[in-house]
Amino acid sequence: MPLTKTLEHGRIIIRLIRKWEKTWGLLGLSDRVTVIFSERLRKSWGRSIPRLYRISLHFALLRDTSKLPLVLCHEVAHIAAYHHYGDRILPHGREWRHLVIQAGFIPQTKLHIPTKAVSGNKSLTAKLYEHTCPVCQFRRIAKRPCYSWRCRDCASAGLEGKMVISLLPS
């Protein structure tokens, strides 16, 4: 992503947070909040750590900016709710919903995430691996290959118990 495009996103983010900080009566919020774009998010568009004033946004929002204001508002509202009420409220409780409505959005906790990320061919759907014992056909399914797993029955019978790992078709 070109630096000028990234700087443009930064300006948009700061402008949006400044608008909401005035709406919510939290002047200076834009100076405290740190926003990063992460390739590590797989199941959500954003994540916030309110006590640290930190927000991580899905890197796909850099290319498809149509959801950026809604996702950013969702996460900034978590920080604003924490600032106003502390940690004694529900994450998507009435206080958070009220802030999102004040910002001009309909409170949503689930947004559709496409099965393919916008950049590259990284899939947002989980891969599953089948671990099968070649002797007794015992099976285990996991989200990642686990080379240390052994078949308990075969290993207790004095056999190696090593399992064959294969990627399940999606």
C-alpha positions as CSV (number, residue, x, y, z in Angstrom):
1,M,0.0,0.0,0.0
2,P,1.5,3.4,-1.0
3,L,2.5,5.7,1.8
4,T,0.3,8.5,0.5
5,K,-2.8,6.2,0.6
6,T,-2.0,5.2,4.1
7,L,-1.6,8.8,5.2
8,E,-4.9,9.5,3.6
9,H,-6.5,6.8,5.7
10,G,-4.9,8.2,8.8
11,R,-6.4,11.7,8.1
12,I,-9.8,10.1,7.6
13,I,-9.5,8.2,10.8
14,I,-8.4,11.3,12.8
15,R,-11.2,13.4,11.3
16,L,-13.8,10.8,12.2
17,I,-12.6,10.3,15.8
18,R,-12.5,14.1,16.3
19,K,-16.1,14.3,15.1
20,W,-17.2,11.6,17.5
21,E,-15.2,13.0,20.4
22,K,-17.2,16.3,20.1
23,T,-20.5,14.4,19.8
24,W,-19.6,12.3,22.9
25,G,-18.1,15.1,24.9
26,L,-14.6,13.5,25.1
27,L,-12.3,16.2,23.8
28,G,-8.7,14.9,23.4
29,L,-9.8,11.3,22.6
30,S,-8.3,11.5,19.1
31,D,-4.9,12.3,20.7
32,R,-5.0,9.2,22.9
33,V,-6.4,6.5,20.6
34,T,-3.9,4.4,18.6
35,V,-5.2,2.7,15.4
36,I,-3.3,0.0,13.6
37,F,-4.3,-2.2,10.6
38,S,-3.5,-5.8,11.2
39,E,-3.3,-8.9,9.1
40,R,-3.8,-11.0,12.2
41,L,-7.5,-10.4,12.6
42,R,-9.3,-13.4,11.0
43,K,-12.8,-13.4,12.5
44,S,-13.6,-9.7,13.0
45,W,-13.2,-6.4,11.3
46,G,-11.8,-4.7,14.4
47,R,-10.8,-5.1,18.0
48,S,-10.3,-2.6,20.8
49,I,-8.5,-2.6,24.1
50,P,-10.3,0.3,25.8
51,R,-8.0,0.6,28.8
52,L,-5.0,1.0,26.5
53,Y,-6.9,3.2,24.0
54,R,-5.8,0.8,21.2
55,I,-7.7,-0.3,18.1
56,S,-6.8,-2.9,15.6
57,L,-8.6,-2.9,12.3
58,H,-8.7,-5.6,9.6
59,F,-6.2,-4.8,6.9
60,A,-8.9,-5.3,4.2
61,L,-10.4,-2.0,5.3
62,L,-7.4,-0.3,3.7
63,R,-8.6,-1.4,0.3
64,D,-12.4,-1.4,0.8
65,T,-13.1,1.7,2.8
66,S,-16.9,1.4,2.6
67,K,-17.1,-0.3,6.1
68,L,-14.3,1.8,7.7
69,P,-16.5,4.5,9.4
70,L,-18.9,1.9,10.9
71,V,-16.1,-0.4,12.1
72,L,-14.1,2.5,13.5
73,C,-17.1,3.9,15.2
74,H,-17.9,0.5,16.8
75,E,-14.4,0.3,18.2
76,V,-14.0,3.9,19.3
77,A,-17.4,3.6,21.0
78,H,-16.0,0.8,23.2
79,I,-13.2,3.2,24.3
80,A,-15.6,6.0,24.9
81,A,-17.9,3.8,26.9
82,Y,-15.0,2.6,29.0
83,H,-13.9,6.2,29.5
84,H,-17.4,7.3,30.6
85,Y,-18.4,4.2,32.7
86,G,-15.3,2.1,33.4
87,D,-15.2,-1.7,33.0
88,R,-18.5,-2.3,34.9
89,I,-20.6,-2.3,31.7
90,L,-21.3,-4.9,29.0
91,P,-19.2,-4.6,25.9
92,H,-22.3,-4.2,23.6
93,G,-24.6,-2.9,26.4
94,R,-26.9,0.0,26.3
95,E,-24.2,2.6,27.0
96,W,-22.2,1.4,24.0
97,R,-25.3,1.3,21.8
98,H,-26.3,4.8,22.9
99,L,-22.8,6.1,21.8
100,V,-23.0,4.4,18.4
101,I,-26.5,5.9,17.8
102,Q,-25.3,9.3,18.8
103,A,-22.6,9.0,16.2
104,G,-25.2,8.3,13.5
105,F,-24.9,4.5,13.1
106,I,-27.2,1.6,13.8
107,P,-25.4,-0.5,16.5
108,Q,-24.2,-3.8,15.0
109,T,-22.2,-6.5,16.6
110,K,-21.8,-8.8,13.5
111,L,-20.8,-7.7,10.0
112,H,-20.4,-10.1,7.2
113,I,-16.7,-10.9,6.5
114,P,-16.0,-12.3,3.0
115,T,-14.5,-15.7,2.8
116,K,-11.5,-14.4,1.0
117,A,-9.4,-11.5,2.3
118,V,-9.3,-8.5,0.0
119,S,-5.5,-8.8,-0.5
120,G,-3.6,-11.9,-1.3
121,N,-5.2,-15.3,-1.1
122,K,-5.4,-15.6,2.7
123,S,-8.6,-17.2,3.6
124,L,-10.7,-16.1,6.5
125,T,-12.3,-19.5,6.8
126,A,-10.7,-22.0,9.1
127,K,-8.8,-24.9,7.6
128,L,-9.3,-28.2,9.3
129,Y,-6.7,-31.0,9.6
130,E,-7.6,-34.6,10.1
131,H,-5.2,-36.7,12.2
132,T,-5.7,-40.5,11.5
133,C,-4.0,-43.5,13.1
134,P,-3.0,-45.8,10.2
135,V,-3.3,-48.9,12.5
136,C,-6.7,-48.5,14.2
137,Q,-8.1,-45.6,12.2
138,F,-8.7,-43.4,15.2
139,R,-9.4,-39.8,14.0
140,R,-9.0,-36.3,15.5
141,I,-9.8,-33.0,13.8
142,A,-7.9,-29.8,14.6
143,K,-7.4,-26.3,13.1
144,R,-3.7,-26.9,12.7
145,P,-1.5,-29.9,12.2
146,C,-0.3,-31.3,15.6
147,Y,2.8,-33.5,14.8
148,S,3.2,-34.5,18.5
149,W,-0.1,-36.2,18.8
150,R,0.0,-40.0,19.1
151,C,-2.8,-42.6,19.1
152,R,-3.2,-43.4,22.8
153,D,-4.4,-47.0,22.3
154,C,-1.7,-47.9,19.9
155,A,1.0,-46.2,21.9
156,S,-0.1,-48.0,25.1
157,A,0.1,-51.3,23.1
158,G,3.8,-50.6,22.5
159,L,3.4,-49.3,18.9
160,E,4.6,-45.9,17.7
161,G,1.1,-44.4,17.5
162,K,2.2,-41.8,15.0
163,M,-0.8,-40.2,13.2
164,V,-1.1,-39.3,9.5
165,I,-2.1,-35.7,8.9
166,S,-4.2,-34.5,6.0
167,L,-5.9,-31.2,5.2
168,L,-9.7,-31.7,5.0
169,P,-11.4,-30.2,1.8
170,S,-13.3,-27.0,2.6
